[in-house]
Amino acid sequence: MNPDKLAHMANQIARFFESQPGDQAQAVADHINANWAPAMRDTFLAHHAGQDLHPLVSAALPEIRGKG
């Protein structure tokens, strides 16, 4: 999948969770880990540098799992 599209999707997820109570960055990471295929997560993690990411996405990066 296109890394720009993945960044856009991650930013949309963050915009949703920024209005929710609790640890919003963890909620973003949990959502991505639960709903994105491992290949999508790997592509996103490999190409996120230089992307215009929502601050919650940036904060969630350490918790987003790759496939290995």
mmCIF file as Biopython writes it, N, C-alpha, C and O atoms, coordinates in Angstrom:
data_model
#
loop_
_atom_site.group_PDB
_atom_site.id
_atom_site.type_symbol
_atom_site.label_atom_id
_atom_site.label_alt_id
_atom_site.label_comp_id
_atom_site.label_asym_id
_atom_site.label_entity_id
_atom_site.label_seq_id
_atom_site.pdbx_PDB_ins_code
_atom_site.Cartn_x
_atom_site.Cartn_y
_atom_site.Cartn_z
_atom_site.occupancy
_atom_site.B_iso_or_equiv
_atom_site.auth_seq_id
_atom_site.auth_asym_id
_atom_site.pdbx_PDB_model_num
ATOM 1   N N  . MET A ? 1  ? 0.848   -1.177  0.000  1.0 0.0 1  A 1 
ATOM 2   C CA . MET A ? 1  ? 0.000   0.000   0.000  1.0 0.0 1  A 1 
ATOM 3   C C  . MET A ? 1  ? 0.889   1.234   0.000  1.0 0.0 1  A 1 
ATOM 4   O O  . MET A ? 1  ? 2.008   1.205   0.512  1.0 0.0 1  A 1 
ATOM 5   N N  . ASN A ? 2  ? 0.394   2.290   -0.565 1.0 0.0 2  A 1 
ATOM 6   C CA . ASN A ? 2  ? 1.119   3.551   -0.696 1.0 0.0 2  A 1 
ATOM 7   C C  . ASN A ? 2  ? 1.383   4.172   0.693  1.0 0.0 2  A 1 
ATOM 8   O O  . ASN A ? 2  ? 0.447   4.350   1.472  1.0 0.0 2  A 1 
ATOM 9   N N  . PRO A ? 3  ? 2.636   4.497   1.001  1.0 0.0 3  A 1 
ATOM 10  C CA . PRO A ? 3  ? 2.955   5.081   2.311  1.0 0.0 3  A 1 
ATOM 11  C C  . PRO A ? 3  ? 2.221   6.396   2.581  1.0 0.0 3  A 1 
ATOM 12  O O  . PRO A ? 3  ? 1.873   6.679   3.727  1.0 0.0 3  A 1 
ATOM 13  N N  . ASP A ? 4  ? 1.982   7.198   1.552  1.0 0.0 4  A 1 
ATOM 14  C CA . ASP A ? 4  ? 1.247   8.449   1.751  1.0 0.0 4  A 1 
ATOM 15  C C  . ASP A ? 4  ? -0.194  8.168   2.168  1.0 0.0 4  A 1 
ATOM 16  O O  . ASP A ? 4  ? -0.744  8.866   3.020  1.0 0.0 4  A 1 
ATOM 17  N N  . LYS A ? 5  ? -0.800  7.156   1.574  1.0 0.0 5  A 1 
ATOM 18  C CA . LYS A ? 5  ? -2.170  6.766   1.926  1.0 0.0 5  A 1 
ATOM 19  C C  . LYS A ? 5  ? -2.214  6.253   3.368  1.0 0.0 5  A 1 
ATOM 20  O O  . LYS A ? 5  ? -3.146  6.560   4.112  1.0 0.0 5  A 1 
ATOM 21  N N  . LEU A ? 6  ? -1.207  5.473   3.756  1.0 0.0 6  A 1 
ATOM 22  C CA . LEU A ? 6  ? -1.150  4.966   5.133  1.0 0.0 6  A 1 
ATOM 23  C C  . LEU A ? 6  ? -1.008  6.107   6.133  1.0 0.0 6  A 1 
ATOM 24  O O  . LEU A ? 6  ? -1.648  6.093   7.184  1.0 0.0 6  A 1 
ATOM 25  N N  . ALA A ? 7  ? -0.173  7.097   5.813  1.0 0.0 7  A 1 
ATOM 26  C CA . ALA A ? 7  ? -0.024  8.253   6.700  1.0 0.0 7  A 1 
ATOM 27  C C  . ALA A ? 7  ? -1.339  9.010   6.806  1.0 0.0 7  A 1 
ATOM 28  O O  . ALA A ? 7  ? -1.711  9.459   7.891  1.0 0.0 7  A 1 
ATOM 29  N N  . HIS A ? 8  ? -2.044  9.156   5.695  1.0 0.0 8  A 1 
ATOM 30  C CA . HIS A ? 8  ? -3.342  9.828   5.704  1.0 0.0 8  A 1 
ATOM 31  C C  . HIS A ? 8  ? -4.323  9.062   6.594  1.0 0.0 8  A 1 
ATOM 32  O O  . HIS A ? 8  ? -5.039  9.660   7.397  1.0 0.0 8  A 1 
ATOM 33  N N  . MET A ? 9  ? -4.348  7.756   6.447  1.0 0.0 9  A 1 
ATOM 34  C CA . MET A ? 9  ? -5.239  6.921   7.260  1.0 0.0 9  A 1 
ATOM 35  C C  . MET A ? 9  ? -4.890  7.037   8.745  1.0 0.0 9  A 1 
ATOM 36  O O  . MET A ? 9  ? -5.781  7.163   9.585  1.0 0.0 9  A 1 
ATOM 37  N N  . ALA A ? 10 ? -3.605  6.994   9.067  1.0 0.0 10 A 1 
ATOM 38  C CA . ALA A ? 10 ? -3.171  7.112   10.462 1.0 0.0 10 A 1 
ATOM 39  C C  . ALA A ? 10 ? -3.578  8.469   11.037 1.0 0.0 10 A 1 
ATOM 40  O O  . ALA A ? 10 ? -4.012  8.553   12.186 1.0 0.0 10 A 1 
ATOM 41  N N  . ASN A ? 11 ? -3.440  9.523   10.245 1.0 0.0 11 A 1 
ATOM 42  C CA . ASN A ? 11 ? -3.849  10.853  10.706 1.0 0.0 11 A 1 
ATOM 43  C C  . ASN A ? 11 ? -5.348  10.929  10.949 1.0 0.0 11 A 1 
ATOM 44  O O  . ASN A ? 11 ? -5.785  11.590  11.891 1.0 0.0 11 A 1 
ATOM 45  N N  . GLN A ? 12 ? -6.148  10.263  10.114 1.0 0.0 12 A 1 
ATOM 46  C CA . GLN A ? 12 ? -7.593  10.224  10.331 1.0 0.0 12 A 1 
ATOM 47  C C  . GLN A ? 12 ? -7.926  9.516   11.644 1.0 0.0 12 A 1 
ATOM 48  O O  . GLN A ? 12 ? -8.797  9.958   12.392 1.0 0.0 12 A 1 
ATOM 49  N N  . ILE A ? 13 ? -7.233  8.427   11.913 1.0 0.0 13 A 1 
ATOM 50  C CA . ILE A ? 13 ? -7.432  7.697   13.171 1.0 0.0 13 A 1 
ATOM 51  C C  . ILE A ? 13 ? -7.100  8.608   14.352 1.0 0.0 13 A 1 
ATOM 52  O O  . ILE A ? 13 ? -7.840  8.652   15.335 1.0 0.0 13 A 1 
ATOM 53  N N  . ALA A ? 14 ? -5.993  9.331   14.250 1.0 0.0 14 A 1 
ATOM 54  C CA . ALA A ? 14 ? -5.584  10.229  15.331 1.0 0.0 14 A 1 
ATOM 55  C C  . ALA A ? 14 ? -6.603  11.339  15.545 1.0 0.0 14 A 1 
ATOM 56  O O  . ALA A ? 14 ? -6.898  11.692  16.687 1.0 0.0 14 A 1 
ATOM 57  N N  . ARG A ? 15 ? -7.143  11.891  14.470 1.0 0.0 15 A 1 
ATOM 58  C CA . ARG A ? 15 ? -8.143  12.948  14.618 1.0 0.0 15 A 1 
ATOM 59  C C  . ARG A ? 15 ? -9.389  12.425  15.348 1.0 0.0 15 A 1 
ATOM 60  O O  . ARG A ? 15 ? -10.015 13.161  16.112 1.0 0.0 15 A 1 
ATOM 61  N N  . PHE A ? 16 ? -9.739  11.175  15.117 1.0 0.0 16 A 1 
ATOM 62  C CA . PHE A ? 16 ? -10.860 10.595  15.857 1.0 0.0 16 A 1 
ATOM 63  C C  . PHE A ? 16 ? -10.513 10.487  17.344 1.0 0.0 16 A 1 
ATOM 64  O O  . PHE A ? 16 ? -11.294 10.919  18.192 1.0 0.0 16 A 1 
ATOM 65  N N  . PHE A ? 17 ? -9.367  9.923   17.661 1.0 0.0 17 A 1 
ATOM 66  C CA . PHE A ? 17 ? -9.024  9.636   19.051 1.0 0.0 17 A 1 
ATOM 67  C C  . PHE A ? 17 ? -8.629  10.876  19.841 1.0 0.0 17 A 1 
ATOM 68  O O  . PHE A ? 17 ? -8.600  10.821  21.071 1.0 0.0 17 A 1 
ATOM 69  N N  . GLU A ? 18 ? -8.319  12.005  19.176 1.0 0.0 18 A 1 
ATOM 70  C CA . GLU A ? 18 ? -7.934  13.194  19.938 1.0 0.0 18 A 1 
ATOM 71  C C  . GLU A ? 18 ? -9.102  13.747  20.753 1.0 0.0 18 A 1 
ATOM 72  O O  . GLU A ? 18 ? -8.883  14.520  21.687 1.0 0.0 18 A 1 
ATOM 73  N N  . SER A ? 19 ? -10.316 13.374  20.424 1.0 0.0 19 A 1 
ATOM 74  C CA . SER A ? 19 ? -11.472 13.835  21.194 1.0 0.0 19 A 1 
ATOM 75  C C  . SER A ? 19 ? -11.927 12.814  22.238 1.0 0.0 19 A 1 
ATOM 76  O O  . SER A ? 19 ? -12.913 13.048  22.937 1.0 0.0 19 A 1 
ATOM 77  N N  . GLN A ? 20 ? -11.230 11.698  22.350 1.0 0.0 20 A 1 
ATOM 78  C CA . GLN A ? 20 ? -11.606 10.635  23.278 1.0 0.0 20 A 1 
ATOM 79  C C  . GLN A ? 20 ? -10.807 10.761  24.585 1.0 0.0 20 A 1 
ATOM 80  O O  . GLN A ? 20 ? -9.673  11.242  24.578 1.0 0.0 20 A 1 
ATOM 81  N N  . PRO A ? 21 ? -11.398 10.330  25.694 1.0 0.0 21 A 1 
ATOM 82  C CA . PRO A ? 21 ? -10.654 10.362  26.965 1.0 0.0 21 A 1 
ATOM 83  C C  . PRO A ? 21 ? -9.596  9.259   27.006 1.0 0.0 21 A 1 
ATOM 84  O O  . PRO A ? 21 ? -9.641  8.303   26.231 1.0 0.0 21 A 1 
ATOM 85  N N  . GLY A ? 22 ? -8.663  9.410   27.909 1.0 0.0 22 A 1 
ATOM 86  C CA . GLY A ? 22 ? -7.645  8.378   28.116 1.0 0.0 22 A 1 
ATOM 87  C C  . GLY A ? 22 ? -6.376  8.640   27.335 1.0 0.0 22 A 1 
ATOM 88  O O  . GLY A ? 22 ? -6.149  9.742   26.835 1.0 0.0 22 A 1 
ATOM 89  N N  . ASP A ? 23 ? -5.564  7.627   27.240 1.0 0.0 23 A 1 
ATOM 90  C CA . ASP A ? 23 ? -4.282  7.706   26.539 1.0 0.0 23 A 1 
ATOM 91  C C  . ASP A ? 23 ? -4.549  7.645   25.037 1.0 0.0 23 A 1 
ATOM 92  O O  . ASP A ? 23 ? -4.690  6.566   24.461 1.0 0.0 23 A 1 
ATOM 93  N N  . GLN A ? 24 ? -4.615  8.792   24.431 1.0 0.0 24 A 1 
ATOM 94  C CA . GLN A ? 24 ? -4.999  8.886   23.031 1.0 0.0 24 A 1 
ATOM 95  C C  . GLN A ? 24 ? -3.960  8.269   22.097 1.0 0.0 24 A 1 
ATOM 96  O O  . GLN A ? 24 ? -4.323  7.601   21.129 1.0 0.0 24 A 1 
ATOM 97  N N  . ALA A ? 25 ? -2.684  8.481   22.372 1.0 0.0 25 A 1 
ATOM 98  C CA . ALA A ? 25 ? -1.645  7.895   21.523 1.0 0.0 25 A 1 
ATOM 99  C C  . ALA A ? 25 ? -1.689  6.371   21.590 1.0 0.0 25 A 1 
ATOM 100 O O  . ALA A ? 25 ? -1.523  5.699   20.572 1.0 0.0 25 A 1 
ATOM 101 N N  . GLN A ? 26 ? -1.911  5.829   22.778 1.0 0.0 26 A 1 
ATOM 102 C CA . GLN A ? 26 ? -2.016  4.380   22.908 1.0 0.0 26 A 1 
ATOM 103 C C  . GLN A ? 26 ? -3.242  3.867   22.161 1.0 0.0 26 A 1 
ATOM 104 O O  . GLN A ? 26 ? -3.201  2.792   21.562 1.0 0.0 26 A 1 
ATOM 105 N N  . ALA A ? 27 ? -4.323  4.627   22.192 1.0 0.0 27 A 1 
ATOM 106 C CA . ALA A ? 27 ? -5.531  4.230   21.464 1.0 0.0 27 A 1 
ATOM 107 C C  . ALA A ? 27 ? -5.269  4.193   19.959 1.0 0.0 27 A 1 
ATOM 108 O O  . ALA A ? 27 ? -5.763  3.302   19.268 1.0 0.0 27 A 1 
ATOM 109 N N  . VAL A ? 28 ? -4.500  5.146   19.450 1.0 0.0 28 A 1 
ATOM 110 C CA . VAL A ? 28 ? -4.137  5.152   18.027 1.0 0.0 28 A 1 
ATOM 111 C C  . VAL A ? 28 ? -3.323  3.901   17.709 1.0 0.0 28 A 1 
ATOM 112 O O  . VAL A ? 28 ? -3.610  3.197   16.741 1.0 0.0 28 A 1 
ATOM 113 N N  . ALA A ? 29 ? -2.312  3.627   18.523 1.0 0.0 29 A 1 
ATOM 114 C CA . ALA A ? 29 ? -1.473  2.440   18.293 1.0 0.0 29 A 1 
ATOM 115 C C  . ALA A ? 29 ? -2.294  1.167   18.385 1.0 0.0 29 A 1 
ATOM 116 O O  . ALA A ? 29 ? -2.138  0.269   17.558 1.0 0.0 29 A 1 
ATOM 117 N N  . ASP A ? 30 ? -3.168  1.078   19.384 1.0 0.0 30 A 1 
ATOM 118 C CA . ASP A ? 30 ? -3.997  -0.123  19.539 1.0 0.0 30 A 1 
ATOM 119 C C  . ASP A ? 30 ? -4.896  -0.330  18.329 1.0 0.0 30 A 1 
ATOM 120 O O  . ASP A ? 30 ? -5.064  -1.456  17.862 1.0 0.0 30 A 1 
ATOM 121 N N  . HIS A ? 31 ? -5.470  0.750   17.825 1.0 0.0 31 A 1 
ATOM 122 C CA . HIS A ? 31 ? -6.352  0.639   16.662 1.0 0.0 31 A 1 
ATOM 123 C C  . HIS A ? 31 ? -5.573  0.167   15.432 1.0 0.0 31 A 1 
ATOM 124 O O  . HIS A ? 31 ? -6.025  -0.721  14.708 1.0 0.0 31 A 1 
ATOM 125 N N  . ILE A ? 32 ? -4.420  0.755   15.203 1.0 0.0 32 A 1 
ATOM 126 C CA . ILE A ? 32 ? -3.608  0.360   14.050 1.0 0.0 32 A 1 
ATOM 127 C C  . ILE A ? 32 ? -3.152  -1.089  14.196 1.0 0.0 32 A 1 
ATOM 128 O O  . ILE A ? 32 ? -3.221  -1.859  13.238 1.0 0.0 32 A 1 
ATOM 129 N N  . ASN A ? 33 ? -2.691  -1.462  15.376 1.0 0.0 33 A 1 
ATOM 130 C CA . ASN A ? 33 ? -2.233  -2.842  15.593 1.0 0.0 33 A 1 
ATOM 131 C C  . ASN A ? 33 ? -3.360  -3.858  15.391 1.0 0.0 33 A 1 
ATOM 132 O O  . ASN A ? 33 ? -3.129  -4.957  14.888 1.0 0.0 33 A 1 
ATOM 133 N N  . ALA A ? 34 ? -4.564  -3.488  15.782 1.0 0.0 34 A 1 
ATOM 134 C CA . ALA A ? 34 ? -5.689  -4.418  15.694 1.0 0.0 34 A 1 
ATOM 135 C C  . ALA A ? 34 ? -6.307  -4.489  14.301 1.0 0.0 34 A 1 
ATOM 136 O O  . ALA A ? 34 ? -6.886  -5.512  13.937 1.0 0.0 34 A 1 
ATOM 137 N N  . ASN A ? 35 ? -6.194  -3.421  13.521 1.0 0.0 35 A 1 
ATOM 138 C CA . ASN A ? 35 ? -6.960  -3.335  12.284 1.0 0.0 35 A 1 
ATOM 139 C C  . ASN A ? 35 ? -6.139  -3.275  10.999 1.0 0.0 35 A 1 
ATOM 140 O O  . ASN A ? 35 ? -6.688  -3.465  9.914  1.0 0.0 35 A 1 
ATOM 141 N N  . TRP A ? 36 ? -4.874  -3.023  11.096 1.0 0.0 36 A 1 
ATOM 142 C CA . TRP A ? 36 ? -4.025  -2.995  9.903  1.0 0.0 36 A 1 
ATOM 143 C C  . TRP A ? 36 ? -3.283  -4.319  9.787  1.0 0.0 36 A 1 
ATOM 144 O O  . TRP A ? 36 ? -2.823  -4.877  10.783 1.0 0.0 36 A 1 
ATOM 145 N N  . ALA A ? 37 ? -3.178  -4.801  8.585  1.0 0.0 37 A 1 
ATOM 146 C CA . ALA A ? 37 ? -2.407  -6.019  8.322  1.0 0.0 37 A 1 
ATOM 147 C C  . ALA A ? 37 ? -0.933  -5.759  8.655  1.0 0.0 37 A 1 
ATOM 148 O O  . ALA A ? 37 ? -0.465  -4.624  8.553  1.0 0.0 37 A 1 
ATOM 149 N N  . PRO A ? 38 ? -0.209  -6.798  9.050  1.0 0.0 38 A 1 
ATOM 150 C CA . PRO A ? 38 ? 1.212   -6.612  9.352  1.0 0.0 38 A 1 
ATOM 151 C C  . PRO A ? 38 ? 1.992   -5.937  8.222  1.0 0.0 38 A 1 
ATOM 152 O O  . PRO A ? 38 ? 2.866   -5.109  8.483  1.0 0.0 38 A 1 
ATOM 153 N N  . ALA A ? 39 ? 1.688   -6.278  6.983  1.0 0.0 39 A 1 
ATOM 154 C CA . ALA A ? 39 ? 2.394   -5.652  5.856  1.0 0.0 39 A 1 
ATOM 155 C C  . ALA A ? 39 ? 2.126   -4.146  5.792  1.0 0.0 39 A 1 
ATOM 156 O O  . ALA A ? 39 ? 3.017   -3.372  5.442  1.0 0.0 39 A 1 
ATOM 157 N N  . MET A ? 40 ? 0.909   -3.734  6.127  1.0 0.0 40 A 1 
ATOM 158 C CA . MET A ? 40 ? 0.578   -2.300  6.149  1.0 0.0 40 A 1 
ATOM 159 C C  . MET A ? 40 ? 1.376   -1.595  7.237  1.0 0.0 40 A 1 
ATOM 160 O O  . MET A ? 40 ? 1.936   -0.520  7.018  1.0 0.0 40 A 1 
ATOM 161 N N  . ARG A ? 41 ? 1.421   -2.214  8.412  1.0 0.0 41 A 1 
ATOM 162 C CA . ARG A ? 41 ? 2.181   -1.613  9.520  1.0 0.0 41 A 1 
ATOM 163 C C  . ARG A ? 41 ? 3.656   -1.518  9.177  1.0 0.0 41 A 1 
ATOM 164 O O  . ARG A ? 41 ? 4.294   -0.500  9.447  1.0 0.0 41 A 1 
ATOM 165 N N  . ASP A ? 42 ? 4.203   -2.571  8.584  1.0 0.0 42 A 1 
ATOM 166 C CA . ASP A ? 42 ? 5.623   -2.550  8.198  1.0 0.0 42 A 1 
ATOM 167 C C  . ASP A ? 42 ? 5.911   -1.461  7.186  1.0 0.0 42 A 1 
ATOM 168 O O  . ASP A ? 42 ? 6.907   -0.748  7.311  1.0 0.0 42 A 1 
ATOM 169 N N  . THR A ? 43 ? 5.054   -1.322  6.184  1.0 0.0 43 A 1 
ATOM 170 C CA . THR A ? 43 ? 5.245   -0.269  5.176  1.0 0.0 43 A 1 
ATOM 171 C C  . THR A ? 43 ? 5.179   1.095   5.830  1.0 0.0 43 A 1 
ATOM 172 O O  . THR A ? 43 ? 6.010   1.959   5.553  1.0 0.0 43 A 1 
ATOM 173 N N  . PHE A ? 44 ? 4.197   1.296   6.698  1.0 0.0 44 A 1 
ATOM 174 C CA . PHE A ? 44 ? 4.062   2.576   7.385  1.0 0.0 44 A 1 
ATOM 175 C C  . PHE A ? 44 ? 5.295   2.874   8.241  1.0 0.0 44 A 1 
ATOM 176 O O  . PHE A ? 44 ? 5.835   3.979   8.193  1.0 0.0 44 A 1 
ATOM 177 N N  . LEU A ? 45 ? 5.732   1.896   9.015  1.0 0.0 45 A 1 
ATOM 178 C CA . LEU A ? 45 ? 6.890   2.107   9.887  1.0 0.0 45 A 1 
ATOM 179 C C  . LEU A ? 45 ? 8.163   2.364   9.099  1.0 0.0 45 A 1 
ATOM 180 O O  . LEU A ? 45 ? 9.017   3.133   9.540  1.0 0.0 45 A 1 
ATOM 181 N N  . ALA A ? 46 ? 8.300   1.736   7.948  1.0 0.0 46 A 1 
ATOM 182 C CA . ALA A ? 46 ? 9.505   1.910   7.129  1.0 0.0 46 A 1 
ATOM 183 C C  . ALA A ? 46 ? 9.538   3.252   6.413  1.0 0.0 46 A 1 
ATOM 184 O O  . ALA A ? 46 ? 10.612  3.715   6.028  1.0 0.0 46 A 1 
ATOM 185 N N  . HIS A ? 47 ? 8.374   3.891   6.227  1.0 0.0 47 A 1 
ATOM 186 C CA . HIS A ? 47 ? 8.321   5.099   5.412  1.0 0.0 47 A 1 
ATOM 187 C C  . HIS A ? 47 ? 7.731   6.315   6.124  1.0 0.0 47 A 1 
ATOM 188 O O  . HIS A ? 47 ? 7.414   7.309   5.471  1.0 0.0 47 A 1 
ATOM 189 N N  . HIS A ? 48 ? 7.578   6.259   7.449  1.0 0.0 48 A 1 
ATOM 190 C CA . HIS A ? 48 ? 6.942   7.378   8.135  1.0 0.0 48 A 1 
ATOM 191 C C  . HIS A ? 48 ? 7.830   8.614   8.230  1.0 0.0 48 A 1 
ATOM 192 O O  . HIS A ? 48 ? 7.319   9.724   8.378  1.0 0.0 48 A 1 
ATOM 193 N N  . ALA A ? 49 ? 9.132   8.447   8.149  1.0 0.0 49 A 1 
ATOM 194 C CA . ALA A ? 49 ? 10.034  9.604   8.237  1.0 0.0 49 A 1 
ATOM 195 C C  . ALA A ? 49 ? 9.724   10.568  7.104  1.0 0.0 49 A 1 
ATOM 196 O O  . ALA A ? 49 ? 9.584   10.163  5.950  1.0 0.0 49 A 1 
ATOM 197 N N  . GLY A ? 50 ? 9.620   11.825  7.437  1.0 0.0 50 A 1 
ATOM 198 C CA . GLY A ? 50 ? 9.343   12.841  6.441  1.0 0.0 50 A 1 
ATOM 199 C C  . GLY A ? 50 ? 7.865   13.020  6.143  1.0 0.0 50 A 1 
ATOM 200 O O  . GLY A ? 50 ? 7.492   13.934  5.407  1.0 0.0 50 A 1 
ATOM 201 N N  . GLN A ? 51 ? 7.016   12.163  6.702  1.0 0.0 51 A 1 
ATOM 202 C CA . GLN A ? 51 ? 5.576   12.299  6.508  1.0 0.0 51 A 1 
ATOM 203 C C  . GLN A ? 51 ? 5.051   13.390  7.444  1.0 0.0 51 A 1 
ATOM 204 O O  . GLN A ? 51 ? 5.610   13.620  8.516  1.0 0.0 51 A 1 
ATOM 205 N N  . ASP A ? 52 ? 4.000   14.042  7.038  1.0 0.0 52 A 1 
ATOM 206 C CA . ASP A ? 52 ? 3.337   15.033  7.878  1.0 0.0 52 A 1 
ATOM 207 C C  . ASP A ? 52 ? 2.350   14.300  8.778  1.0 0.0 52 A 1 
ATOM 208 O O  . ASP A ? 52 ? 1.188   14.110  8.420  1.0 0.0 52 A 1 
ATOM 209 N N  . LEU A ? 53 ? 2.826   13.891  9.949  1.0 0.0 53 A 1 
ATOM 210 C CA . LEU A ? 53 ? 2.017   13.063  10.848 1.0 0.0 53 A 1 
ATOM 211 C C  . LEU A ? 53 ? 1.404   13.897  11.970 1.0 0.0 53 A 1 
ATOM 212 O O  . LEU A ? 53 ? 2.029   14.815  12.501 1.0 0.0 53 A 1 
ATOM 213 N N  . HIS A ? 54 ? 0.171   13.552  12.312 1.0 0.0 54 A 1 
ATOM 214 C CA . HIS A ? 54 ? -0.505  14.131  13.469 1.0 0.0 54 A 1 
ATOM 215 C C  . HIS A ? 54 ? 0.353   13.824  14.699 1.0 0.0 54 A 1 
ATOM 216 O O  . HIS A ? 54 ? 0.955   12.753  14.771 1.0 0.0 54 A 1 
ATOM 217 N N  . PRO A ? 55 ? 0.420   14.737  15.660 1.0 0.0 55 A 1 
ATOM 218 C CA . PRO A ? 55 ? 1.234   14.481  16.859 1.0 0.0 55 A 1 
ATOM 219 C C  . PRO A ? 55 ? 0.886   13.184  17.591 1.0 0.0 55 A 1 
ATOM 220 O O  . PRO A ? 55 ? 1.774   12.551  18.163 1.0 0.0 55 A 1 
ATOM 221 N N  . LEU A ? 56 ? -0.373  12.779  17.587 1.0 0.0 56 A 1 
ATOM 222 C CA . LEU A ? 56 ? -0.735  11.517  18.239 1.0 0.0 56 A 1 
ATOM 223 C C  . LEU A ? 56 ? -0.171  10.320  17.490 1.0 0.0 56 A 1 
ATOM 224 O O  . LEU A ? 56 ? 0.190   9.318   18.107 1.0 0.0 56 A 1 
ATOM 225 N N  . VAL A ? 57 ? -0.090  10.410  16.178 1.0 0.0 57 A 1 
ATOM 226 C CA . VAL A ? 57 ? 0.521   9.324   15.399 1.0 0.0 57 A 1 
ATOM 227 C C  . VAL A ? 57 ? 2.003   9.238   15.743 1.0 0.0 57 A 1 
ATOM 228 O O  . VAL A ? 57 ? 2.535   8.150   15.962 1.0 0.0 57 A 1 
ATOM 229 N N  . SER A ? 58 ? 2.659   10.383  15.789 1.0 0.0 58 A 1 
ATOM 230 C CA . SER A ? 58 ? 4.087   10.396  16.147 1.0 0.0 58 A 1 
ATOM 231 C C  . SER A ? 58 ? 4.309   9.791   17.522 1.0 0.0 58 A 1 
ATOM 232 O O  . SER A ? 58 ? 5.256   9.033   17.730 1.0 0.0 58 A 1 
ATOM 233 N N  . ALA A ? 59 ? 3.428   10.132  18.467 1.0 0.0 59 A 1 
ATOM 234 C CA . ALA A ? 59 ? 3.557   9.590   19.827 1.0 0.0 59 A 1 
ATOM 235 C C  . ALA A ? 59 ? 3.259   8.095   19.863 1.0 0.0 59 A 1 
ATOM 236 O O  . ALA A ? 59 ? 3.777   7.385   20.725 1.0 0.0 59 A 1 
ATOM 237 N N  . ALA A ? 60 ? 2.435   7.611   18.942 1.0 0.0 60 A 1 
ATOM 238 C CA . ALA A ? 60 ? 2.055   6.197   18.918 1.0 0.0 60 A 1 
ATOM 239 C C  . ALA A ? 60 ? 3.092   5.312   18.247 1.0 0.0 60 A 1 
ATOM 240 O O  . ALA A ? 60 ? 3.071   4.097   18.442 1.0 0.0 60 A 1 
ATOM 241 N N  . LEU A ? 61 ? 3.989   5.878   17.469 1.0 0.0 61 A 1 
ATOM 242 C CA . LEU A ? 61 ? 4.934   5.078   16.675 1.0 0.0 61 A 1 
ATOM 243 C C  . LEU A ? 61 ? 5.667   3.991   17.471 1.0 0.0 61 A 1 
ATOM 244 O O  . LEU A ? 61 ? 5.767   2.866   16.981 1.0 0.0 61 A 1 
ATOM 245 N N  . PRO A ? 62 ? 6.183   4.271   18.672 1.0 0.0 62 A 1 
ATOM 246 C CA . PRO A ? 62 ? 6.905   3.213   19.400 1.0 0.0 62 A 1 
ATOM 247 C C  . PRO A ? 62 ? 6.031   2.006   19.765 1.0 0.0 62 A 1 
ATOM 248 O O  . PRO A ? 62 ? 6.549   0.918   20.018 1.0 0.0 62 A 1 
ATOM 249 N N  . GLU A ? 63 ? 4.715   2.199   19.792 1.0 0.0 63 A 1 
ATOM 250 C CA . GLU A ? 63 ? 3.812   1.109   20.180 1.0 0.0 63 A 1 
ATOM 251 C C  . GLU A ? 63 ? 3.217   0.368   18.990 1.0 0.0 63 A 1 
ATOM 252 O O  . GLU A ? 63 ? 2.529   -0.636  19.174 1.0 0.0 63 A 1 
ATOM 253 N N  . ILE A ? 64 ? 3.470   0.845   17.773 1.0 0.0 64 A 1 
ATOM 254 C CA . ILE A ? 64 ? 2.934   0.172   16.584 1.0 0.0 64 A 1 
ATOM 255 C C  . ILE A ? 64 ? 3.844   -0.990  16.250 1.0 0.0 64 A 1 
ATOM 256 O O  . ILE A ? 64 ? 5.053   -0.824  16.084 1.0 0.0 64 A 1 
ATOM 257 N N  . ARG A ? 65 ? 3.250   -2.170  16.153 1.0 0.0 65 A 1 
ATOM 258 C CA . ARG A ? 65 ? 4.015   -3.404  15.934 1.0 0.0 65 A 1 
ATOM 259 C C  . ARG A ? 65 ? 4.232   -3.667  14.450 1.0 0.0 65 A 1 
ATOM 260 O O  . ARG A ? 65 ? 3.312   -3.561  13.638 1.0 0.0 65 A 1 
ATOM 261 N N  . GLY A ? 66 ? 5.467   -4.010  14.119 1.0 0.0 66 A 1 
ATOM 262 C CA . GLY A ? 66 ? 5.744   -4.544  12.800 1.0 0.0 66 A 1 
ATOM 263 C C  . GLY A ? 66 ? 5.576   -6.047  12.857 1.0 0.0 66 A 1 
ATOM 264 O O  . GLY A ? 66 ? 5.250   -6.599  13.908 1.0 0.0 66 A 1 
ATOM 265 N N  . LYS A ? 67 ? 5.793   -6.706  11.746 1.0 0.0 67 A 1 
ATOM 266 C CA . LYS A ? 67 ? 5.606   -8.170  11.748 1.0 0.0 67 A 1 
ATOM 267 C C  . LYS A ? 67 ? 6.838   -8.919  12.209 1.0 0.0 67 A 1 
ATOM 268 O O  . LYS A ? 67 ? 6.826   -10.148 12.289 1.0 0.0 67 A 1 
ATOM 269 N N  . GLY A ? 68 ? 7.891   -8.202  12.511 1.0 0.0 68 A 1 
ATOM 270 C CA . GLY A ? 68 ? 9.010   -8.935  13.031 1.0 0.0 68 A 1 
ATOM 271 C C  . GLY A ? 68 ? 10.272  -8.293  12.734 1.0 0.0 68 A 1 
ATOM 272 O O  . GLY A ? 68 ? 11.327  -8.800  13.114 1.0 0.0 68 A 1 
#
